[in-house]
Amino acid sequence: MIKINNTIKKFRLLQITSSNLPIGSFIYSKGLEWAVESGWIANIENFRLWQQQQIDYTLTRLDWPILKRLYISYKLDDIDSFQFWIQLLLANRETSELRDEEKQRGAALFKLFHIWDLPVPNSDWSSLIKKSQISGLAWLGNQWKIPLFDLAISFGYSWLENAIITGIKLVPFGQSTAQILLKDLSQSLAYSLPKALSMTDNDLGSGLPLVAIASSCHETQFTRLFRS
């Protein structure tokens, strides 16, 4: 067996947070497909603003802070706290489509534990870990000794890359524009991450009504490319 040194840990980090592998993040648009169809997002600047708001109000105020709390909860073997933060995460996915996406990502990631010959936790922990991609990442981060900050950076970049790949297909725009958006919005990620990891419990919570409306309408959209 290959010894898990720091270089291998970094490659595995890139693997588990890939926007295409291992859990098929490319099949989700988070309501963007309906927002484009309805005319809410008609150009590149509309798209940039849509993603910036999700960085500010979802990634920074919910996903990253909960990733931190799940990571710490598992490290402390605090299953009650771990369960609480998963429930809060799912409660803030405001539509059935967004909740299903979170659970589907979590289940897909959990299936890979066997493939990777990882020591699957007992049934109480397993039932919680498979409910969310974020909880699976928190568990893997502990198993592979990946520092929380590195895990959060990789997750955030994967989130952004997937959003831009979706925009290429739907808005649409070209590869050069995609690279500009990736550069500009990843700078926003860099500013937002320290804030996200310093959030108090009372600061947590996401609220983007237009995203929730777009996701709800997408559930019954007549023709669509994306699952959500």
C-alpha positions as MATLAB code, in Angstrom:
seq = 'MIKINNTIKKFRLLQITSSNLPIGSFIYSKGLEWAVESGWIANIENFRLWQQQQIDYTLTRLDWPILKRLYISYKLDDIDSFQFWIQLLLANRETSELRDEEKQRGAALFKLFHIWDLPVPNSDWSSLIKKSQISGLAWLGNQWKIPLFDLAISFGYSWLENAIITGIKLVPFGQSTAQILLKDLSQSLAYSLPKALSMTDNDLGSGLPLVAIASSCHETQFTRLFRS';
ca = [
       0.000    0.000    0.000;
       1.262    3.478   -0.850;
       2.057    5.601    2.172;
      -0.250    8.594    2.407;
       2.227   11.456    2.346;
       1.369   15.141    2.033;
       1.623   15.149   -1.767;
      -0.814   12.249   -2.127;
      -3.189   13.965    0.304;
      -3.271   17.003   -1.986;
      -4.045   14.898   -5.038;
      -6.830   13.125   -3.161;
      -8.214   16.472   -2.083;
      -8.441   17.535   -5.724;
     -10.073   14.211   -6.577;
     -12.871   14.362   -4.010;
     -13.760   17.978   -4.798;
     -13.642   17.706   -8.599;
     -16.575   19.444  -10.283;
     -17.022   16.423  -12.566;
     -15.799   13.512  -10.445;
     -16.463   11.640   -8.266;
     -20.105   12.666   -7.753;
     -21.214   14.288  -11.011;
     -21.665   17.892   -9.878;
     -21.999   18.898  -13.529;
     -25.615   17.661  -13.650;
     -26.887   20.366  -11.268;
     -27.582   24.039  -12.066;
     -29.069   25.217   -8.735;
     -31.974   26.914  -10.507;
     -29.774   28.665  -13.070;
     -31.447   26.835  -15.942;
     -34.852   28.317  -15.138;
     -33.343   31.741  -14.397;
     -31.894   31.783  -17.925;
     -35.106   30.436  -19.457;
     -37.159   33.131  -17.729;
     -34.850   35.932  -18.851;
     -33.577   36.802  -15.358;
     -30.058   35.990  -16.509;
     -29.620   37.322  -20.032;
     -25.937   38.242  -20.150;
     -22.567   37.755  -18.512;
     -23.013   40.521  -15.929;
     -26.339   39.029  -14.798;
     -24.559   35.721  -14.372;
     -21.669   37.288  -12.462;
     -24.077   38.966  -10.025;
     -26.074   35.740   -9.593;
     -22.942   33.847   -8.600;
     -21.573   36.647   -6.425;
     -24.778   36.660   -4.400;
     -24.512   32.917   -3.886;
     -20.912   33.313   -2.727;
     -21.982   36.020   -0.254;
     -25.185   34.475    1.071;
     -24.878   30.714    0.604;
     -21.246   29.626    0.438;
     -19.991   32.178    2.983;
     -22.897   32.110    5.410;
     -23.860   28.448    5.213;
     -21.775   25.883    3.322;
     -18.290   26.820    4.481;
     -19.253   27.457    8.130;
     -21.144   24.166    8.328;
     -18.248   22.304    6.712;
     -16.086   23.666    9.542;
     -18.576   22.596   12.222;
     -19.022   19.099   10.762;
     -15.257   18.677   10.473;
     -14.774   19.613   14.124;
     -17.776   17.605   15.329;
     -16.450   14.405   13.796;
     -12.962   15.092   15.115;
     -14.456   15.393   18.622;
     -16.664   12.311   18.101;
     -19.725   14.479   18.800;
     -22.461   12.756   16.806;
     -25.271   14.924   18.204;
     -23.556   18.100   17.020;
     -22.794   16.466   13.660;
     -26.476   15.609   13.210;
     -27.599   19.103   14.212;
     -25.440   20.804   11.579;
     -26.568   18.450    8.818;
     -30.196   19.142    9.706;
     -29.535   22.886    9.620;
     -27.854   22.581    6.237;
     -30.774   20.660    4.736;
     -33.296   23.048    6.296;
     -31.578   25.892    4.452;
     -31.904   24.115    1.093;
     -35.166   25.871    0.368;
     -36.691   23.579   -2.259;
     -37.181   19.841   -2.604;
     -34.886   19.971   -5.643;
     -32.026   21.541   -3.702;
     -32.487   19.146   -0.779;
     -32.524   16.170   -3.134;
     -29.347   17.437   -4.799;
     -27.562   17.635   -1.446;
     -28.644   14.122   -0.493;
     -27.796   12.675   -3.922;
     -24.312   14.176   -3.788;
     -23.836   12.783   -0.299;
     -24.989    9.294   -1.262;
     -22.767    9.292   -4.373;
     -19.724   10.291   -2.345;
     -20.479    7.709    0.354;
     -20.527    4.906   -2.239;
     -16.918    5.677   -3.060;
     -15.718    4.912    0.461;
     -15.845    1.179   -0.311;
     -14.079    1.659   -3.643;
     -11.302    3.549   -1.895;
     -11.051    0.861    0.834;
     -11.811    3.399    3.536;
     -12.959    2.237    6.978;
     -16.681    2.939    6.690;
     -17.954    4.231   10.048;
     -20.626    2.502   12.091;
     -24.266    2.702   11.063;
     -25.083    5.722   13.252;
     -22.354    7.817   11.660;
     -22.915    6.392    8.177;
     -26.586    7.337    8.133;
     -25.598   10.945    8.779;
     -22.524   11.168    6.553;
     -24.395   10.005    3.445;
     -27.024   12.767    3.796;
     -24.791   15.500    2.431;
     -21.748   16.045    0.266;
     -20.440   18.462    2.877;
     -20.692   15.889    5.656;
     -18.868   13.355    3.480;
     -16.083   15.866    2.833;
     -15.807   16.605    6.543;
     -15.439   12.890    7.271;
     -12.901   12.357    4.486;
     -10.938   15.382    5.626;
     -10.533   13.758    9.018;
      -9.672   10.353    7.559;
      -7.005   11.706    5.227;
      -5.725   14.343    7.668;
      -6.539   17.174    5.285;
      -6.437   20.549    7.067;
      -9.815   22.271    7.260;
      -8.615   25.392    5.436;
      -7.311   23.343    2.495;
     -10.554   21.357    2.373;
     -12.608   24.564    2.330;
     -10.488   26.127   -0.441;
     -10.842   23.088   -2.667;
     -14.578   22.777   -2.041;
     -15.124   26.471   -2.789;
     -13.128   26.360   -6.014;
     -14.995   23.247   -7.151;
     -18.313   24.966   -6.386;
     -17.320   27.985   -8.474;
     -15.893   25.973  -11.357;
     -19.071   23.939  -11.617;
     -21.195   27.105  -11.629;
     -19.136   28.574  -14.478;
     -19.237   25.362  -16.507;
     -23.022   25.464  -16.131;
     -23.031   29.089  -17.288;
     -21.057   28.193  -20.420;
     -23.854   25.820  -21.430;
     -26.818   27.981  -20.469;
     -26.116   31.733  -20.734;
     -23.983   31.034  -22.880;
     -20.443   32.420  -23.041;
     -17.080   31.195  -24.274;
     -13.967   29.778  -22.669;
     -12.142   33.110  -22.501;
     -15.019   34.729  -20.646;
     -15.186   31.711  -18.369;
     -11.533   32.190  -17.445;
     -12.126   35.863  -16.640;
     -15.099   34.969  -14.444;
     -13.105   32.251  -12.720;
     -10.278   34.690  -11.993;
     -12.536   37.441  -10.688;
     -14.905   35.311   -8.646;
     -12.135   33.170   -7.160;
     -10.676   36.405   -5.800;
     -14.024   36.954   -4.101;
     -13.768   33.445   -2.662;
     -10.378   34.308   -1.207;
     -11.808   37.349    0.579;
     -14.892   35.475    1.780;
     -13.307   32.305    3.191;
     -11.746   33.831    6.344;
     -15.058   35.534    7.087;
     -16.931   32.260    6.602;
     -14.669   30.335    8.954;
     -14.978   33.020   11.644;
     -18.791   33.108   11.610;
     -20.548   32.598   14.929;
     -23.408   30.122   15.155;
     -25.927   32.970   15.238;
     -24.591   34.366   11.951;
     -25.365   31.201    9.991;
     -28.203   30.995    7.499;
     -28.844   31.415    3.803;
     -31.586   33.421    2.158;
     -31.803   33.991   -1.587;
     -35.497   34.132   -2.554;
     -34.849   34.339   -6.300;
     -32.711   31.197   -6.239;
     -35.447   29.397   -4.307;
     -38.082   30.554   -6.813;
     -35.897   29.538   -9.774;
     -35.287   26.113   -8.248;
     -39.002   25.608   -7.533;
     -39.950   26.542  -11.078;
     -37.222   24.334  -12.497;
     -38.837   21.311  -10.857;
     -41.619   21.505  -13.455;
     -39.727   23.124  -16.342;
     -40.887   21.479  -19.573;
     -37.475   20.937  -21.146;
     -34.217   20.969  -19.238;
     -30.608   19.801  -19.405;
     -29.921   19.699  -15.680;
     -31.331   17.684  -12.797;
     -31.705   20.777  -10.626;
];
